[in-house]
Amino acid sequence: MPPHLPEFVDPLEFADKRRRLVGELPLAMFDRIQEFLSEKRGSVRIELEFGKDGRWSVVTGRVEGDLALQCQLCMEPLNLQVQLKVSLGVVGSLDEADRLPGAYEPLVFGGGVPMRLLDLVQDELVLAIPPIPQHSDCGSAVRAEPRQESKHRENPFAVLAQLKNND
């Protein structure tokens, strides 16, 4: 972890103290997105603010970076510019998540054991990567040509009919 960013965060405690985290995390540290990356160099910039919105502890901010992916159609490099707005409400359970204001996505945190900052940021990145990364113009170039149906289709049972007539 870079020296000025903590490895672990307690979202509830950080929200009470209104902490702000700004820095960069190397892409090489994000183990769950490594399989999607064609280039592991570079970093992700984060700016996270922990605070309160009424009775809710919240995490807001941005996650930005350039991810070098591989197009799954042409297999060429694909640069994905990630500019994510983070808007999380800290909840203790899924039932509590149902009561969270609509502006926030739930961040389930049971308290007690701090969570890794890397995991919090990585969850946002995982959601930003498309299920099938591809260039915008690859879909039309690779699409198969529709088959031309012939006007005269042979009956698949015609051979059986001929066998019956031969008897």
VENZIMO-V787877 format. One record per helix or strand. SS is the DSSP state (A for helix, B for strand). FROM is the first residue (numbers start at 1). LEN is the number of residues. If there is no record, write none. Layout:
# VENZIMO-V787877
ss: <SS	SS>
from: <FROM	FROM>
len: <LEN	LEN>
This chain:
# VENZIMO-V787877
ss: <B	A	B	A	A	B	B	B	B	A	B	B	A	A	A>
from: <8	11	20	27	31	37	43	56	77	94	105	115	117	138	158>
len: <2	6	7	3	6	3	11	15	15	5	4	2	12	5	9>
